C-alpha cells in the first residue's frame, strides 16, 4: 500500500534507537525525507546509516529535549510536514521516593520538549493547510502503573496537548493525534526489566514473562511489542490516508487498557 508520503518532510525525535529509529525507517521507506536528531554523534551516525538504507535521511546533532536543541532544529529545518514527538524517558520508582528533580526532569523531556517543537512547527502547518503531528504517548497515560506514577502523569499531559492542538485545526488539512504504545522492546528495556524483576539472575525471556504476569497482567498479548508495530501506526497517521483521524488517541498497547475508549 502506498501511503502517499513521497515528497513530505518528517522530523522524528528520539530517533537514534528503539521506536524512534523504527518510525524513521518506516517513513523513509514510504518516500518521506526524514530528519533524525540525537545528542551522540556515534549513535546519530549509526541511526543515519540504518534509516538511510531505507530512504532519504538527514541527521542533526541536537538534543530535542532542551530549548537549545529545539532552536537548532527549527533553524536548520524551519518548515516540515510531519512532526513525530517520540522523545521520552521513563523509570520505575516508588511514589514516596519521587523527588522534585524527578518530576521536573520527566516533565521537561516528556511534555515540554514536544510542546516546544509543536509551537515551532504547528503555525506553519496551518498556514500551508497540511501537516501531521503525532505524539508518542503511552498506555500508562490511561492506566497508570503504581511504580511509575510520575511517568504516567507526563503521558496523560501529552494526550491533553495533542487533543487541544487538534481542536485548533478545524477546517484545515492538519491533524494532531497520539499513539499509545505498551511496553516495547527497546535499547533500555533490559535494564528496566531487571529493575523490577524478582531476581537479576533470571534469563531475559523469564524476566519478560514475569514482568507481564506481575506488572502488566491485563496485557492480552503477554509480550513486548516490537518497535516496527508502533512504527506502522505512526506512518499511517502521518499519511494522507488518515485525514479523517484527528484528535484521537490510538492504542498499540497489546490490550492492557481494558476499556473501549
Order of alpha helices (4+ residues) and beta strands (2+ residues): beta-alpha-beta-alpha-beta-alpha-beta-alpha-alpha-beta-alpha-beta-alpha-alpha-alpha-beta
